[in-house]
Amino acid sequence: MVSAAAGGTLLDIRVIPRAPRSAVAGVRDGALLVRLAAAPVDGEANDALLVLLAEVLDVPRRDLTIVSGERARRKRLKVAGLTPAAVQTRLGEHG
């Protein structure tokens, strides 16, 4: 789910769009499960994902990049400037 990358951390994510509310909902199939209220239309769900994770991880949104899966439910995100241990700790505070 979390692995080291050059200059930051890679995070595997499983997105469920059109949820009643946006929230981190634990881990499923080796990926962070994120429920998003936004619909997967015109990049709205991706934007909502980046805003939510920036808040949860306490980093600026510009430090988050979707590396793969931009049009899929399964995504890989890069978090610049945080170690895998720091990401795990910050996710644990919200889980």
N, C-alpha and C positions, 0 to 999 in steps of 0.2 A: 504494500500500500504506500509506503514512504521509502524513498531511496535517495541517496546522495547524487548530486549533479554538479557540474562545474558552476561555481558561484551561487549555489542554492540547493534546493530540494525538489524532487519530482514526487507528485502526489497523484495516485490513481483514484478516479472518482466515478461513481455511478449516479446519474441524475434521474430523478423522477419529476418531470414537468407537470404543471397543472395541479399541484397539490393544494390543499386548503391554505397552507402557509409555508413560507420558506424557512428551512431549518436543516441543520446537520442531524442526521438520524441514525448514526452508528456506522457499522461496517457490514458489508454484504459481499460475498464472493471475492474477498481480498481487496475491496475498494471502499473508499469512504462513501457512504450513502448520503446524498443531499437531495432533499425535497425542495422543489421550487414552485412558487405560486405562478410564475410567468409561464406563458405558452412558448413552445419552441418555434416561434415565428419571427422572421427578420432579426435573428440574433438576440431576441429579448431574454431567452433563458440563459444564454451565455453571459450576457451583461449582468443578469440577476445573480448568477453563480459567482462571478468575479466580485461583485459588491458584497455579497454575503460572506465569502471566504476572506476578503480583505478585512471585514469587521471581526470575524471569528479569530483570525490569525494576528490581528492588530498590526497590519502592514498597509502601506499605501496600495491602492488598486494597481498602480503602474508597476508594482513588483510582482504581479501575477500575470502569467502568460499561458494560454491554452496551446500546448505543444502538439497534441494530436486529439482527434475525435471531435473536432469542432461541430460537426453535423450529426454526431452520434450520442447515445446515452452514456456510453463509456468514454471517459475523457482522461487525458493526462495533462496535468497542470504543473508548471514550474513556478516555484516560490523563490524569488531572488533574495539573497541575503540572510536566509535562515537555514540552520543546520537541520537534519532530519530529527534530531532529539528535540530541538526547539519547536518544530512543527508538531511533533507528537504531544509535547507538553501542552501547547496552546489548544490543540484539539481536545485533549483530555479535560481541560478546564470547562469545555462547552458540551461535553458528552455526558 
